[in-house]
Amino acid sequence: MTIRGRLIALSVAGTAALGVITSAGPDSAAAAPAPDTERVEVFGHRGASGYRPEHTLASYELAARMGADYIEPDLVPTKDGALVARHENEIGGTTDVAEHPEFASRKATKVIDGTEMTGWFTEDFTLAELKTLRAKERIPDVRQHNTVYDGLFEVPTFQEVLDLRERLSKELGREIGVAPETKHPSYFRKIGHPLEPGVVEALDADGLNERGAKVVVQSFEVGNLKELREQLRVELVQLISNSGAPQDFIEAGDPRTYADLVTPEGLKEIATYADVIGPDNQVILPVDESDHLTGPTAVVADAHAAGLKVVPYTVRAENTFLPADFRSSQDPAQWGDVLGYFHALYDQGVDGVFSDMPDLAITARDQR
């Protein structure tokens, strides 16, 4: 039996999912909805980060040229209030800052959302200082081929990403969407660098804060999405981890977890302030202790019943990022059956997918 067939059989048989998050109960929709016949949208995760160092203009441009519907910049602030595209505010792993002796004294240890981190942080640099740095591959052991681009690209600002989006939309003859994520919003608000005003200002200035604009704004927290709902007319995405809880819940003493957010009741609440959920892939397709797929959860069907779209994250081709069912070998950097994994997600009826390899997401979509 194929992997896809086994997934369907597991669902029909009512096999309990063994993952961290499930959504079950007498009111839940069927666990394996029929595949959505509408076009699945592809989000270039940090650009085409499987082929270029993440969060560089080169990565975003490649994603758009590969056919991605959206490019996705994670946003963090500088000391002087600019928003720049980095996965984390700690930049030791994604830039050459450690090679700059003039910034050696900036190395610090901080607690970010309960996790102690040592390195260099964007909020301690002006934009002009960050512009002297160059990006490098974050996971060179897995993506050694990307290291040939180390040192070539700057850290881009959010405005530069928006400008690139506009240029490519005109050049390619189709609208390229943008999906900014606000990183660590509670932390930045506490240190006097809130992200939200800059996001709203940039979208307003570019005429993108309009209903129907090809823009979605994301967050793992809840409170800032509710605040942004009052200021933005674009779609909002509630990101869902496969473990833990939103940081603003933790700090407020709210006992709810991400698992609570994807119950039918939790999804109905999300629908009051957001339009989309972005769950970890394992929230939809859990794995067991041996990293093999079990059976799909009801999250996609329950989210659709609540009026929410579902765009899971993140599909990557390397074995180390795939469930055991789709790995090609024990080599973590070798590519596995990523097209099969895309199909397994698409078969659940998802509305989109985040991928470091948007070309492969499109190939799998076109095979449906």
Secondary structure in CASP SS format (residue, H / E / C, confidence):
PFRMAT SS
TARGET T0000
AUTHOR 0000-0000-0000
METHOD secondary structure of the structure
MODEL  1
M C 1.00
T C 1.00
I H 1.00
R H 1.00
G H 1.00
R H 1.00
L H 1.00
I H 1.00
A H 1.00
L H 1.00
S H 1.00
V H 1.00
A C 1.00
G C 1.00
T C 1.00
A C 1.00
A C 1.00
L C 1.00
G C 1.00
V C 1.00
I C 1.00
T C 1.00
S C 1.00
A C 1.00
G C 1.00
P C 1.00
D C 1.00
S C 1.00
A C 1.00
A C 1.00
A C 1.00
A C 1.00
P C 1.00
A C 1.00
P C 1.00
D C 1.00
T C 1.00
E C 1.00
R C 1.00
V C 1.00
E E 1.00
V E 1.00
F E 1.00
G E 1.00
H E 1.00
R C 1.00
G C 1.00
A C 1.00
S C 1.00
G C 1.00
Y C 1.00
R C 1.00
P C 1.00
E C 1.00
H C 1.00
T C 1.00
L H 1.00
A H 1.00
S H 1.00
Y H 1.00
E H 1.00
L H 1.00
A H 1.00
A H 1.00
R H 1.00
M H 1.00
G C 1.00
A C 1.00
D C 1.00
Y E 1.00
I E 1.00
E E 1.00
P C 1.00
D E 1.00
L E 1.00
V E 1.00
P E 1.00
T C 1.00
K C 1.00
D C 1.00
G C 1.00
A C 1.00
L E 1.00
V E 1.00
A E 1.00
R C 1.00
H C 1.00
E C 1.00
N C 1.00
E E 1.00
I C 1.00
G C 1.00
G C 1.00
T C 1.00
T E 1.00
D C 1.00
V H 1.00
A H 1.00
E H 1.00
H C 1.00
P H 1.00
E H 1.00
F H 1.00
A H 1.00
S H 1.00
R H 1.00
K C 1.00
A E 1.00
T E 1.00
K E 1.00
V E 1.00
I E 1.00
D C 1.00
G C 1.00
T E 1.00
E E 1.00
M E 1.00
T E 1.00
G E 1.00
W C 1.00
F E 1.00
T H 1.00
E H 1.00
D H 1.00
F C 1.00
T C 1.00
L H 1.00
A H 1.00
E H 1.00
L H 1.00
K C 1.00
T C 1.00
L C 1.00
R C 1.00
A E 1.00
K C 1.00
E C 1.00
R C 1.00
I C 1.00
P C 1.00
D C 1.00
V C 1.00
R C 1.00
Q H 1.00
H H 1.00
N H 1.00
T H 1.00
V H 1.00
Y H 1.00
D C 1.00
G C 1.00
L C 1.00
F C 1.00
E C 1.00
V C 1.00
P C 1.00
T E 1.00
F H 1.00
Q H 1.00
E H 1.00
V H 1.00
L H 1.00
D H 1.00
L H 1.00
R H 1.00
E H 1.00
R H 1.00
L H 1.00
S H 1.00
K H 1.00
E H 1.00
L H 1.00
G C 1.00
R C 1.00
E C 1.00
I C 1.00
G E 1.00
V E 1.00
A C 1.00
P C 1.00
E E 1.00
T E 1.00
K C 1.00
H C 1.00
P H 1.00
S H 1.00
Y H 1.00
F H 1.00
R H 1.00
K H 1.00
I C 1.00
G C 1.00
H C 1.00
P C 1.00
L C 1.00
E H 1.00
P H 1.00
G H 1.00
V H 1.00
V H 1.00
E H 1.00
A H 1.00
L H 1.00
D H 1.00
A H 1.00
D C 1.00
G C 1.00
L C 1.00
N C 1.00
E C 1.00
R C 1.00
G C 1.00
A C 1.00
K C 1.00
V E 1.00
V E 1.00
V E 1.00
Q E 1.00
S E 1.00
F C 1.00
E C 1.00
V C 1.00
G H 1.00
N H 1.00
L H 1.00
K H 1.00
E H 1.00
L H 1.00
R H 1.00
E C 1.00
Q C 1.00
L C 1.00
R C 1.00
V C 1.00
E E 1.00
L E 1.00
V E 1.00
Q E 1.00
L E 1.00
I E 1.00
S C 1.00
N C 1.00
S C 1.00
G C 1.00
A C 1.00
P C 1.00
Q H 1.00
D H 1.00
F H 1.00
I H 1.00
E H 1.00
A H 1.00
G C 1.00
D C 1.00
P C 1.00
R C 1.00
T C 1.00
Y H 1.00
A H 1.00
D H 1.00
L H 1.00
V C 1.00
T C 1.00
P H 1.00
E H 1.00
G H 1.00
L H 1.00
K H 1.00
E H 1.00
I H 1.00
A C 1.00
T C 1.00
Y C 1.00
A C 1.00
D C 1.00
V E 1.00
I E 1.00
G E 1.00
P E 1.00
D E 1.00
N H 1.00
Q H 1.00
V H 1.00
I H 1.00
L C 1.00
P C 1.00
V E 1.00
D C 1.00
E C 1.00
S C 1.00
D C 1.00
H C 1.00
L E 1.00
T C 1.00
G C 1.00
P C 1.00
T C 1.00
A C 1.00
V H 1.00
V H 1.00
A H 1.00
D H 1.00
A H 1.00
H H 1.00
A H 1.00
A C 1.00
G C 1.00
L C 1.00
K E 1.00
V E 1.00
V C 1.00
P C 1.00
Y E 1.00
T C 1.00
V E 1.00
R C 1.00
A C 1.00
E E 1.00
N H 1.00
T H 1.00
F H 1.00
L C 1.00
P C 1.00
A H 1.00
D H 1.00
F H 1.00
R C 1.00
S C 1.00
S C 1.00
Q C 1.00
D C 1.00
P C 1.00
A C 1.00
Q C 1.00
W E 1.00
G C 1.00
D C 1.00
V H 1.00
L H 1.00
G H 1.00
Y H 1.00
F H 1.00
H H 1.00
A H 1.00
L H 1.00
Y H 1.00
D C 1.00
Q C 1.00
G C 1.00
V C 1.00
D C 1.00
G E 1.00
V E 1.00
F E 1.00
S E 1.00
D C 1.00
M C 1.00
P H 1.00
D H 1.00
L H 1.00
A H 1.00
I H 1.00
T H 1.00
A H 1.00
R H 1.00
D H 1.00
Q C 1.00
R C 1.00
END
